[in-house]
Amino acid sequence: GEAEKYPLGSGILFTYPQIATIAGVQGLLVYALASALPLLIFGALGPIIRRKCPEGFVLTEWTRQRYGAVAGLFLSICTLLTMFLYMVAELSALQQIVTLLTGLNGLPVVIVECAVTTIYTSLGGFKVSFITDNIQGVMVLGLIIMGVIAVGVETDIDRSLIDKSGYLKPSLLGWQLIYILPVAILTNDFFLSGFWMRTFASRTDRDLWIGVSLASVGVLIILTLLGVGGLLAAWSGAYTIGDEENGSLAFFLLLEKLPAWVVGVILVMTISLSTAAFDSFQSAMISTGSNDFFRNKLNIWIIRGCVVVMIFPVVVVALRSPDILQIFLISDLVSAAVVPCLVIGLSEKFYWYRGFDFVVGGLGGILTIFLFGLVYYDGDVTMAGKLLLLEGGLYGNDWSAFGAFVAAPFGGLLWAFAACGLRIAFLWVMAKVKGHRFDALDRPIPRQASRSGVFDEHDGEAVLEQNVEAGSKGKVRRVAWYLNEKVGAGLIDRVQVEAARLWKVLTAVVGINFLHCASHALQPTCSKSRQPRIYTLRISLQTAIMQMPDMPVNVPIDDPNADTEWNDILRKHGVIPEKPPSPTPMIQEAISRARELAHENRLEGKDLEELAELEDVEDDDFLDSYRQKRMAELSAITNASVYNQVYHVQKPDYSRDVTEASRKAHVLVLLTSSEGMNTESRVLIEVWRELARKYGDVKFCQMRADLCIEGYPDRNTPTVLVYREGDIKRQVVTLKELNGPRTGVRDLEELLVHVGAVKRGDARMKKKEGEEDANTSNIRQGNTTGDDEDSDWD
């Protein structure tokens, strides 16, 4: 149920008490609510994005699918920038805590934390981050308990300071924060890859909602209690009211009154808290960099090396950035400009909205902040530039920060729609100039394929547009239909007819007053591959109905089906329909032909042993021809059978052993569970061995899922990936699509036939009676027939 966990790093020990010392109770409650409630957005949008992009595990994957590669890279850069700033804030907070509580230089502690988190994150991957998240929660509760002890035992509240502080009264900044903080934090959460990883990893939508709901309540309580520490520090005199430079230290000024051994425990807990948050950002940065920039084709250790190199500037910037709240606000400002332009694509109504519009809108939102600064500061370029970094923070009782957070989202949306309008206008002009069809407002082709670029068989017959307009008098009908390249069929009013016959009817029966078939009417939507092409034929028809009174004529007809001379005359002039031919000759001919084919093909599908048993029954020459045919097929299969075993793939060799190998033959990859109790994985491993021995012309590979894809959910195993020509053609997640735990060789053989790896009727598909059932039964009972040394569970 815990699908979401908030990154409660040591930075929260600074920011929430600080906001309490600046904006009082009003600001603290707004900040806590604005931090907790946006987590619910993952419960609302998570299922939508997972349905639109089931293979993704971060938001950038859906962005790439919806907007294209350039937009995906743009969002990836924004995401990495956000995580960079969060890492800076975490290390800066840790360095200040160590210095404040011990009086020592905090740099060595920062360096040790970076080294330790890098080592165990590299070895354990994202799973270690989940474990440290649990430690993180324990440490936060411990710090709250320590704070309660400090208040109850060592803290004396000076009631005169309560009225003097003004923290119980609303303020201008407090009212501004009601808008600023929800916009800032809600949009910034979209950039946190750790949130999206947990969203995609949730078992069900219900589990996701339970997780985000519990997380929201827990985060609200924890952050409010921590922020109250700032109020108590001011009211007890530990913090000097009005000392804005030390407002971020209010919580620790309160804890200084505790004994030295308690301060030591608090220091250890704080470092643990910081470490748990820092490794989450490292893991998310590694996953984002590997997936978004290199499509998981670059060795993961190279990505981790890049993250290690980037830690050096993180440390340098952290030591020079004492204001933690300002660091968060910078990342919030970027997200406020970009995210509103991004989420437009979630609506099907904005299908004409493209990646170019999103990128221009995001950059335009940031530019709008600068333009607002120029206006607000009377043309002062320096002050406008500082507004981009919010160097004034939230301290000043002016409208600069509020205006920046208004300019970012609304300016970004204006830029996005302006770019969209200009793009569509440009495409319209180019279509007119070059004589092409204007298709910028066409709906995209609906696809059911799980991977982009893969066409389903029915794509060639997809009808994308159908528009019929009819008037009461002198009917005007506009019909649009699509022709398949091979079939040549059209769709009119949802009735499928042959295109040739349709044309004859239109030209012979209907009075065509206007016919327009533009030179661009036939335009293939796919031409670089051998996938089905969709050709567009647009014809505008205007039919006229003569306004004449009805004149009934009585025509004597005794029997319209009789063979009389009068009926022949009526049929000739179309008064009565032609007499349908008798179906008897056609039925007799079809039966005769079926018998001939059945006799000719009676030996199809029989192997050499079965053909040998028919020597006394069948004609020798006829039997010998089938025997030679079968031997030729077996010879071809033998020559192509170069694999005949299961290949255990390592991640560094994945591209060579799988992707490149699929250019020569079909490659099937089995991703198994990392836990030995997964029955479906055990069933499929045994079937995998038998298939590898049986079909040597197909390469069967095997790999643990968590070693192939870091953080891959174990509940999705076993997963079968079918590669051909360097791309995934089919994927099967768990055995639900097949036969569940009863899946056997025959089920996988059907999959091989479906993907084209094996031809239907292949002699190898025959099995001895009961052999497969016995093998599968042994697996369910815990008995495997393979060699123990090849088992993944040892």
C-alpha positions in Angstrom: 0.0 0.0 0.0 2.9 2.4 0.5 3.3 3.4 -3.1 4.4 6.9 -2.2 6.9 8.1 0.3 7.8 11.8 0.7 11.5 12.6 0.5 11.8 13.8 4.1 15.5 14.8 4.1 17.3 16.9 6.6 16.2 20.0 4.7 12.8 19.8 6.3 14.4 20.6 9.6 15.3 24.0 8.2 12.5 25.1 5.8 9.4 24.5 7.9 10.6 26.1 11.1 12.0 28.9 9.0 8.6 29.5 7.3 7.0 29.6 10.7 9.4 32.4 11.8 8.7 34.3 8.7 4.9 33.9 8.1 3.7 32.6 11.4 1.0 30.0 11.9 -0.7 30.9 8.7 2.4 30.4 6.6 3.2 27.1 8.4 -0.2 25.6 7.8 -0.2 26.6 4.2 3.3 25.1 3.7 2.4 21.8 5.4 -0.9 21.5 3.5 0.7 22.5 0.2 3.4 19.8 0.8 1.1 17.0 1.8 -2.0 17.3 -0.4 -0.2 17.4 -3.8 0.8 13.8 -3.2 -2.8 12.9 -4.0 -2.2 14.0 -7.6 -0.2 10.8 -8.1 -3.2 8.8 -7.2 -5.3 10.7 -9.7 -2.9 11.0 -12.6 -0.8 7.9 -12.0 -3.5 5.5 -13.3 -4.1 7.7 -16.4 -0.4 7.9 -17.3 0.1 4.2 -16.6 -2.7 3.3 -19.0 -1.3 5.7 -21.7 2.3 4.4 -21.2 2.2 1.0 -19.5 5.9 0.3 -20.2 7.1 3.5 -18.5 8.4 3.9 -15.0 9.1 7.7 -15.0 7.1 10.7 -16.3 9.7 11.4 -19.0 8.8 8.1 -20.7 5.2 9.2 -21.2 6.5 12.6 -22.3 8.7 11.0 -25.0 5.7 8.8 -26.2 3.3 11.8 -26.2 5.4 14.6 -27.4 8.5 13.1 -29.0 12.2 12.7 -28.2 13.1 16.4 -28.0 10.3 17.1 -25.5 11.3 14.1 -23.5 14.9 15.3 -23.3 13.8 18.8 -22.3 11.7 17.4 -19.4 14.7 15.1 -18.5 17.0 18.1 -18.2 14.4 19.9 -16.0 14.1 16.7 -13.9 17.9 16.4 -13.5 18.2 20.1 -12.6 15.5 19.6 -9.9 17.3 16.6 -8.5 20.6 18.5 -8.6 19.1 21.3 -6.6 17.5 18.9 -4.1 20.9 17.2 -3.6 22.5 20.6 -3.1 19.9 21.5 -0.5 20.4 18.1 1.3 24.2 18.5 1.6 23.9 22.2 2.5 21.5 21.3 5.3 23.7 18.5 6.6 26.8 20.7 6.6 25.0 23.4 8.6 23.5 20.9 11.1 26.9 19.4 11.9 28.5 22.8 12.3 25.7 24.1 14.5 25.5 21.1 16.8 29.2 20.3 17.1 31.0 23.5 16.2 33.1 21.4 13.7 33.5 21.8 10.0 30.7 19.8 8.3 32.5 19.2 5.0 34.1 15.8 6.0 30.7 14.5 7.0 29.3 15.6 3.7 32.0 13.8 1.8 31.6 10.6 3.8 27.8 10.6 3.1 28.4 11.1 -0.6 30.8 8.2 -0.7 28.7 5.8 1.4 25.5 6.5 -0.5 27.3 6.1 -3.9 28.7 2.7 -2.9 25.6 1.0 -1.6 23.3 2.6 -4.3 25.6 1.3 -7.0 25.6 -2.2 -5.5 22.0 -2.5 -4.4 20.2 -0.3 -6.9 16.8 1.3 -6.3 15.7 -1.5 -3.9 18.2 -0.2 -1.3 16.4 3.2 -1.6 13.1 1.6 -0.6 14.8 0.1 2.5 16.4 3.4 3.6 13.0 5.1 3.1 11.7 3.0 6.1 14.8 4.0 8.1 14.0 7.6 7.1 10.5 7.4 8.6 11.8 6.0 11.9 14.4 8.8 12.2 11.8 11.5 11.5 9.6 10.1 14.3 12.6 10.0 16.6 13.4 13.6 15.9 9.8 14.6 16.7 10.0 12.7 20.0 13.2 14.5 20.8 11.6 17.8 20.0 8.6 17.0 22.3 11.1 16.1 25.1 12.9 19.4 24.6 9.6 21.4 24.8 8.3 19.5 27.8 11.5 19.4 29.9 13.8 22.2 28.9 11.7 24.9 27.2 9.9 27.7 29.0 7.5 29.7 26.9 7.6 33.5 27.4 4.0 34.6 26.9 5.0 38.1 26.2 6.8 37.0 23.1 3.7 35.4 21.7 2.0 38.8 21.1 5.3 40.4 20.2 6.0 37.9 17.4 2.7 38.4 15.6 2.9 34.8 14.5 -0.8 34.2 15.3 -1.9 37.0 13.0 -2.3 36.8 9.2 0.2 38.7 7.0 0.6 39.8 3.4 3.1 37.0 2.8 0.8 34.5 4.5 -1.9 35.3 2.0 0.5 35.2 -0.9 1.7 31.8 0.2 -1.8 30.4 -0.3 -1.2 30.7 -4.0 2.6 30.4 -4.2 3.2 27.2 -2.3 0.5 25.0 -3.8 1.6 26.0 -7.3 5.3 25.6 -6.5 5.1 22.2 -4.7 2.4 20.6 -6.9 4.3 21.3 -10.1 7.7 20.5 -8.6 6.5 17.0 -7.5 6.2 16.2 -11.2 9.9 16.5 -11.5 10.7 14.0 -8.8 11.5 10.7 -10.5 11.4 8.8 -7.3 7.7 9.6 -6.9 6.9 8.3 -10.5 9.0 5.2 -9.9 6.8 4.3 -6.9 3.7 5.3 -8.8 4.5 2.9 -11.7 5.6 0.2 -9.2 2.3 0.2 -7.3 0.4 -3.1 -7.7 -3.0 -1.7 -8.3 -4.7 1.7 -8.5 -6.3 1.0 -5.2 -3.0 0.4 -3.6 -1.7 3.6 -5.1 -4.6 5.6 -3.6 -4.1 4.0 -0.2 -0.4 4.8 -0.3 -0.7 8.4 -1.3 -3.6 9.0 1.2 -1.6 7.6 4.1 1.5 9.4 3.0 -0.4 12.7 2.8 -1.8 12.4 6.3 1.6 11.3 7.7 3.5 14.1 5.9 1.0 16.7 7.1 1.3 15.7 10.7 5.1 15.4 10.6 5.8 18.7 8.8 3.4 20.7 11.0 5.0 19.4 14.2 8.5 20.3 12.8 7.3 23.7 11.9 5.9 24.3 15.3 9.5 23.9 16.6 10.2 27.3 14.9 7.3 28.9 16.7 8.4 27.5 20.1 12.0 28.5 19.5 10.9 32.1 19.0 8.5 32.1 21.9 11.0 30.6 24.3 13.7 33.1 23.3 16.0 30.5 21.8 15.5 32.3 18.5 15.6 36.1 18.3 12.4 37.3 16.6 13.2 39.2 13.4 16.6 37.6 12.9 15.7 36.3 9.4 19.2 35.1 8.6 19.1 32.5 11.4 15.4 31.6 10.9 16.3 28.3 9.3 18.3 27.3 12.5 15.3 27.8 14.8 14.6 24.1 15.3 18.2 23.3 16.3 18.4 26.4 18.6 15.6 24.8 20.4 17.4 21.4 20.7 20.6 23.0 21.9 19.0 23.1 25.4 19.1 19.3 25.7 22.0 17.4 27.2 25.1 16.7 25.1 24.3 12.9 24.7 20.8 13.7 23.4 22.3 16.2 20.9 24.7 13.3 19.8 21.7 11.0 19.2 19.9 13.8 17.3 23.0 14.2 15.1 23.2 10.5 14.2 19.5 10.5 13.4 19.8 13.6 11.3 22.7 12.1 9.3 20.7 8.9 8.7 17.7 11.0 7.6 19.9 12.9 5.2 21.5 9.8 3.8 18.1 8.2 3.2 16.9 11.2 1.1 20.2 11.6 -0.7 20.4 8.0 -2.0 16.8 8.4 -3.4 18.0 11.4 -5.5 21.0 9.5 -6.6 19.0 6.4 -7.7 16.4 8.6 -9.5 19.2 10.5 -11.3 20.8 7.3 -12.4 17.5 5.9 -13.7 16.6 9.1 -15.5 20.0 9.5 -17.1 20.1 5.9 -18.3 16.6 5.7 -19.6 16.1 9.2 -21.1 19.5 10.0 -22.6 20.8 6.5 -23.5 17.6 4.4 -23.7 19.3 1.9 -21.3 21.8 1.0 -23.9 24.8 2.4 -22.2 26.5 0.4 -19.4 24.9 1.4 -16.1 28.3 1.8 -14.5 29.1 4.6 -16.9 25.9 6.4 -15.8 26.8 5.8 -12.2 30.3 7.2 -12.9 28.7 10.4 -14.4 26.6 10.8 -11.2 29.7 10.4 -9.1 31.5 13.1 -11.2 28.4 15.4 -10.8 28.6 15.0 -7.0 31.7 17.3 -6.9 29.8 20.4 -8.2 26.9 19.5 -5.9 29.2 19.7 -2.9 30.8 22.9 -4.1 27.4 24.6 -4.7 26.0 23.2 -1.4 28.8 24.8 0.6 28.1 28.2 -1.0 24.3 28.0 -0.6 23.3 28.4 3.0 19.6 29.3 2.3 17.8 25.9 1.9 14.4 27.5 1.2 15.8 29.5 -1.7 17.2 26.4 -3.3 13.8 24.7 -3.2 12.1 27.9 -4.6 14.4 28.0 -7.6 13.4 24.4 -8.6 9.8 25.3 -7.9 10.0 28.3 -10.2 11.3 26.1 -13.1 8.5 23.5 -12.5 5.8 26.2 -12.3 6.8 27.3 -15.8 7.1 23.8 -17.4 4.5 21.5 -15.8 1.3 23.4 -16.8 2.4 23.2 -20.4 3.2 19.5 -20.0 -0.1 18.3 -18.5 -2.2 19.7 -21.4 -1.2 16.6 -23.3 -3.1 14.3 -20.9 -6.4 15.5 -22.4 -7.5 13.8 -25.6 -9.2 17.1 -26.6 -5.8 18.7 -27.2 -4.6 16.0 -29.7 -3.3 18.8 -31.9 -0.9 20.0 -29.1 2.7 19.0 -30.0 6.1 18.7 -28.4 7.3 21.9 -30.0 4.5 23.8 -28.3 5.4 22.3 -24.9 9.1 23.1 -25.1 8.4 26.7 -26.3 5.9 27.1 -23.5 8.3 25.9 -20.8 11.1 28.1 -22.0 8.7 31.0 -22.5 7.4 30.7 -18.9 10.9 31.1 -17.6 11.4 34.1 -20.0 8.2 35.6 -18.7 9.6 35.7 -15.2 12.5 37.8 -16.4 10.1 40.1 -18.4 8.0 40.5 -15.3 11.1 41.4 -13.3 11.9 44.1 -15.9 8.5 45.6 -15.5 8.4 45.3 -11.7 11.9 46.7 -11.2 11.5 49.5 -13.8 13.8 48.0 -16.4 16.6 47.0 -13.9 18.1 44.0 -15.8 20.2 43.0 -12.7 17.2 42.8 -10.4 15.2 41.0 -13.0 17.9 38.4 -13.3 18.1 38.0 -9.6 14.3 37.3 -9.6 15.0 34.2 -11.6 17.0 32.9 -8.7 14.7 34.4 -6.1 17.6 35.8 -4.2 15.1 37.8 -2.1 13.5 34.5 -1.1 10.2 34.9 0.6 11.5 37.4 3.2 10.4 40.7 1.6 6.8 41.9 2.1 6.5 42.8 -1.6 4.9 41.2 -4.7 8.1 40.0 -6.5 7.9 36.4 -5.5 4.2 36.3 -5.9 4.4 37.9 -9.4 7.2 35.4 -10.4 5.0 32.4 -9.6 2.0 34.0 -11.5 4.2 34.8 -14.5 5.7 31.4 -14.7 2.6 29.2 -15.3 0.4 31.7 -17.1 3.2 33.0 -19.2 4.2 29.5 -20.1 0.7 28.6 -21.2 0.4 31.8 -23.3 3.7 31.0 -25.0 2.7 27.4 -25.6 -0.6 28.3 -27.3 1.0 31.1 -29.3 3.6 28.6 -30.5 0.9 26.1 -31.3 -1.0 28.7 -33.4 2.1 29.8 -35.3 3.0 26.2 -36.0 -0.4 25.3 -37.3 -0.5 28.5 -39.4 2.9 27.7 -40.8 1.9 24.2 -41.7 -1.3 25.5 -43.4 0.7 27.9 -45.5 3.2 25.2 -46.5 0.4 22.8 -47.4 -1.1 25.5 -49.7 2.2 26.3 -51.2 3.3 22.7 -51.9 -0.2 21.5 -52.7 -0.2 19.0 -49.8 -3.1 18.1 -47.7 -3.3 20.1 -44.4 -3.2 17.5 -41.7 -2.0 19.4 -38.6 -5.4 19.1 -37.1 -5.9 15.4 -37.9 -6.3 13.1 -35.0 -3.4 10.7 -34.5 -3.8 7.1 -35.5 -5.2 5.1 -32.6 -2.9 2.2 -31.9 -3.1 -0.7 -29.6 0.5 -1.7 -29.9 2.5 -1.7 -26.7 5.5 -0.1 -28.2 5.8 2.9 -30.4 6.5 2.1 -34.0 4.8 -1.4 -33.9 1.7 -1.7 -36.1 -1.1 -4.1 -35.4 -2.6 -6.0 -38.3 -5.8 -3.9 -38.3 -3.9 -0.6 -38.7 -4.2 -1.0 -42.4 -8.0 -0.8 -42.2 -8.2 1.9 -39.6 -10.8 4.5 -40.4 -9.6 7.9 -39.2 -12.3 10.2 -40.4 -15.9 10.0 -41.4 -18.1 13.1 -42.0 -21.6 13.0 -43.4 -23.6 16.2 -43.8 -27.2 15.9 -45.2 -29.8 18.5 -45.9 -33.5 18.0 -46.2 -33.8 19.2 -49.9 -31.2 18.7 -52.6 -29.1 16.6 -50.3 -25.5 17.5 -50.0 -23.4 14.6 -48.7 -19.7 14.9 -47.8 -18.2 11.5 -47.4 -14.6 10.7 -46.3 -13.3 7.1 -46.3 -9.9 5.4 -46.3 -8.7 2.7 -48.7 -6.4 -0.1 -47.8 -3.5 -0.5 -50.3 -4.2 -4.1 -51.0 -8.0 -4.5 -50.4 -9.2 -1.3 -52.0 -12.3 -1.0 -49.8 -14.1 2.1 -48.5 -16.4 2.9 -45.6 -19.6 5.0 -46.1 -22.0 5.5 -43.3 -20.3 2.6 -41.5 -21.2 0.2 -44.4 -18.2 -1.4 -46.1 -18.4 -1.8 -49.9 -16.0 -2.5 -52.6 -14.4 0.7 -53.9 -14.8 -0.2 -57.6 -18.4 -1.1 -57.2 -19.0 2.1 -55.3 -17.5 4.2 -58.1 -19.8 2.6 -60.7 -22.8 3.3 -58.6 -21.8 6.9 -58.1 -21.2 7.5 -61.8 -24.1 5.5 -63.1 -26.9 6.3 -60.7 -26.2 9.5 -58.8 -26.2 12.8 -60.5 -22.7 14.2 -59.6 -22.7 18.0 -59.7 -19.3 18.4 -58.2 -16.4 16.0 -57.9 -13.0 17.0 -56.5 -10.1 14.6 -56.0 -7.0 16.5 -55.1 -3.6 15.5 -56.2 -2.6 14.9 -52.6 -5.6 12.6 -51.9 -3.6 9.5 -51.9 -0.9 10.0 -49.4 0.8 7.1 -47.5 1.2 7.5 -43.8 4.0 5.0 -43.6 6.5 4.4 -46.3 9.8 3.4 -44.8 8.8 -0.1 -43.7 6.8 -2.9 -45.0 4.0 -2.2 -42.5 0.4 -1.8 -43.8 0.0 1.6 -45.5 -3.1 3.8 -45.0 -4.0 5.7 -48.1 -6.4 8.6 -47.8 -9.0 9.2 -50.4 -11.1 12.3 -50.0 -14.1 12.9 -52.3 -16.7 15.6 -52.0 -20.0 14.6 -53.6 -23.1 16.7 -54.1 -26.1 14.8 -55.2 -29.2 16.4 -56.6 -32.7 14.9 -56.4 -35.1 16.0 -59.1 -38.1 17.7 -57.7 -40.8 15.7 -59.7 -44.2 14.5 -58.5 -44.6 10.8 -57.9 -46.4 9.1 -60.8 -47.5 5.6 -59.8 -47.6 3.0 -62.6 -49.3 -0.4 -62.2 -47.3 -3.2 -63.7 -48.9 -6.6 -63.8 -46.6 -9.3 -62.4 -48.0 -12.8 -61.7 -44.8 -14.5 -60.5 -41.5 -12.5 -60.5 -39.5 -15.7 -60.3 -41.2 -17.4 -63.2 -39.2 -17.9 -66.5 -41.6 -16.0 -68.8 -41.0 -13.6 -71.7 -42.8 -10.8 -69.8 -40.6 -11.2 -66.8 -37.5 -11.2 -69.0 -38.6 -7.8 -70.4 -39.2 -6.4 -66.9 -35.8 -7.7 -65.8 -34.1 -6.1 -68.9 -35.6 -2.6 -67.9 -34.9 -3.1 -64.2 -38.5 -3.2 -63.1 -37.9 -6.5 -61.3 -34.5 -7.8 -60.1 -32.6 -10.4 -62.0 -33.5 -14.0 -61.1 -30.7 -15.3 -58.8 -28.9 -18.3 -60.2 -29.5 -21.7 -58.7 -26.9 -22.3 -55.9 -27.0 -26.1 -56.5 -24.2 -26.2 -59.2 -21.9 -24.0 -57.1 -22.5 -26.1 -53.9 -21.8 -29.3 -55.8 -18.6 -27.9 -57.3 -17.4 -26.6 -53.9 -18.0 -30.0 -52.3 -16.2 -31.7 -55.1 -13.2 -29.3 -54.9 -13.0 -29.7 -51.1 -12.9 -33.5 -51.5 -10.1 -33.2 -54.1 -8.0 -30.9 -51.8 -8.6 -33.1 -48.8 -7.3 -36.1 -50.8 -4.3 -34.2 -52.2 -3.3 -32.8 -48.8 -4.0 -35.8 -46.7 -0.3 -36.3 -46.0 0.3 -32.7 -44.9 1.7 -32.5 -41.3 2.8 -36.1 -41.1 6.4 -36.8 -40.1 8.8 -39.4 -41.6 7.7 -42.1 -39.2 4.0 -41.6 -40.0 4.8 -41.6 -43.7 6.7 -44.9 -43.4 3.6 -46.5 -41.8 1.5 -45.6 -44.9 3.8 -47.4 -47.4 1.3 -50.3 -47.9 -1.7 -47.9 -48.3 -0.5 -44.9 -50.4 0.9 -44.7 -53.9 4.7 -45.0 -53.8 5.5 -42.0 -56.0 2.9 -39.8 -54.2 4.3 -41.0 -50.8 7.9 -40.4 -52.0 7.3 -36.8 -53.0 6.0 -36.0 -49.5 9.0 -37.9 -48.0 11.4 -35.8 -50.0 9.6 -32.7 -49.0 9.7 -33.5 -45.4 13.4 -34.4 -45.5 14.1 -31.0 -47.2 12.3 -29.2 -44.4 14.2 -31.1 -41.7 17.5 -30.4 -43.5 16.7 -26.7 -43.5 15.7 -26.7 -39.9 18.9 -28.6 -38.9 21.1 -26.1 -40.8 19.4 -23.2 -39.0 19.6 -24.9 -35.6 22.7 -23.2 -34.2 21.5 -22.4 -30.6 19.8 -25.4 -29.0 20.3 -24.2 -25.4 19.2 -21.4 -23.0 21.7 -18.5 -23.0 22.1 -16.7 -19.7 22.6 -13.1 -20.6 24.5 -10.5 -18.6 23.5 -6.8 -18.8 26.7 -5.5 -20.4 26.3 -8.1 -23.2 22.6 -7.6 -23.6 22.9 -5.4 -26.7 25.2 -8.0 -28.5 23.5 -11.2 -27.3 19.9 -10.0 -27.8 19.4 -6.9 -29.9 22.1 -7.6 -32.5 21.4 -11.4 -32.5 17.7 -10.7 -33.3 18.8 -9.5 -36.8 19.7 -13.1 -37.6 16.9 -15.0 -35.9 14.1 -14.6 -33.5 15.3 -14.0 -29.9 13.1 -14.7 -26.9 14.2 -13.3 -23.5 12.8 -14.7 -20.3 13.0 -12.2 -17.3 12.7 -14.3 -14.2 11.9 -13.5 -10.6 14.6 -12.8 -8.1 12.7 -14.8 -5.5 12.7 -18.6 -5.6 9.0 -18.9 -4.6 7.6 -17.5 -7.8 5.9 -20.6 -9.3 5.2 -19.1 -12.7 8.9 -18.3 -13.1 9.8 -21.9 -12.2 7.3 -23.3 -14.7 8.5 -21.1 -17.5 12.2 -21.8 -16.8 11.6 -25.6 -17.3 9.5 -25.0 -20.4 12.2 -22.6 -21.7 14.8 -25.4 -21.6 12.6 -27.8 -23.5 11.8 -25.2 -26.2 15.5 -24.3 -26.5 16.4 -28.0 -27.2 13.4 -28.4 -29.5 13.7 -25.2 -31.6 17.4 -24.7 -32.3 16.8 -22.0 -34.9 15.3 -19.7 -32.2 17.6 -18.2 -29.6 16.2 -18.5 -26.1 17.8 -16.2 -23.5 17.2 -15.9 -19.8 18.0 -13.2 -17.2 16.9 -12.1 -13.8 14.5 -9.2 -14.2 16.0 -7.0 -11.5 19.5 -7.4 -13.1 18.1 -6.5 -16.5 15.9 -3.5 -15.5 16.7 -1.9 -12.2 13.7 -1.6 -10.0 11.6 -3.9 -12.2 8.6 -5.1 -10.1 8.9 -8.7 -9.1 5.1 -9.2 -9.5 5.5 -8.7 -13.3 7.7 -11.8 -13.6 8.0 -13.9 -15.6 8.2 -11.6 -18.5 8.8 -12.8 -22.1 10.3 -10.3 -24.6 10.3 -11.3 -28.3 13.0 -9.6 -30.4 13.3 -9.5 -34.2 15.3 -7.1 -36.4 16.6 -5.3 -33.3 13.3 -4.4 -31.8 10.7 -5.8 -29.4 7.8 -7.3 -31.4 5.9 -8.8 -28.5 6.0 -8.9 -24.8 4.1 -11.2 -22.4 4.0 -10.0 -18.7 3.3 -12.9 -16.4 1.5 -16.0 -17.6 -2.0 -14.5 -17.4 -2.0 -14.1 -21.2 -1.1 -17.7 -21.7 -2.4 -20.4 -19.4 -1.4 -19.2 -15.9 0.6 -21.7 -13.8 -0.6 -24.5 -16.2 1.3 -23.0 -19.1 3.2 -25.6 -21.0 5.2 -26.2 -24.2 2.1 -26.1 -26.4 1.1 -22.6 -25.1 4.6 -21.2 -25.9 4.6 -22.9 -29.3 1.4 -21.0 -30.1 3.3 -17.8 -29.2 6.2 -18.8 -31.5 3.7 -19.3 -34.3 2.0 -16.0 -33.6 5.3 -14.0 -33.8 6.4 -15.9 -36.9 9.3 -17.8 -35.3 7.8 -21.1 -36.2 5.5 -22.0 -39.0 2.2 -23.6 -38.2 2.3 -27.3 -39.0 5.9 -27.5 -38.2 6.7 -31.2 -37.5 8.5 -30.3 -34.3 5.3 -29.0 -32.7 4.0 -32.6 -32.3 4.4 -34.0 -28.8 4.2 -37.4 -27.4 1.0 -38.1 -25.6 1.1 -36.9 -22.0 4.8 -35.8 -22.1 4.2 -32.1 -21.6 1.5 -32.6 -19.0 3.9 -34.8 -17.0 6.7 -32.3 -17.1 4.5 -29.4 -16.1 3.0 -31.4 -13.2 6.5 -32.1 -11.9 7.3 -28.4 -11.8 4.2 -27.6 -9.8 5.1 -30.3 -7.4 8.6 -28.9 -6.9 10.4 -31.5 -9.1 12.4 -30.1 -12.0 13.9 -32.2 -14.8 16.7 -29.8 -15.7 20.2 -29.7 -14.3 20.6 -28.2 -10.9 23.6 -26.2 -11.8 21.6 -24.1 -14.3 18.9 -23.1 -11.7 18.5 -19.4 -11.0 17.2 -20.2 -7.5 20.5 -21.7 -6.0 
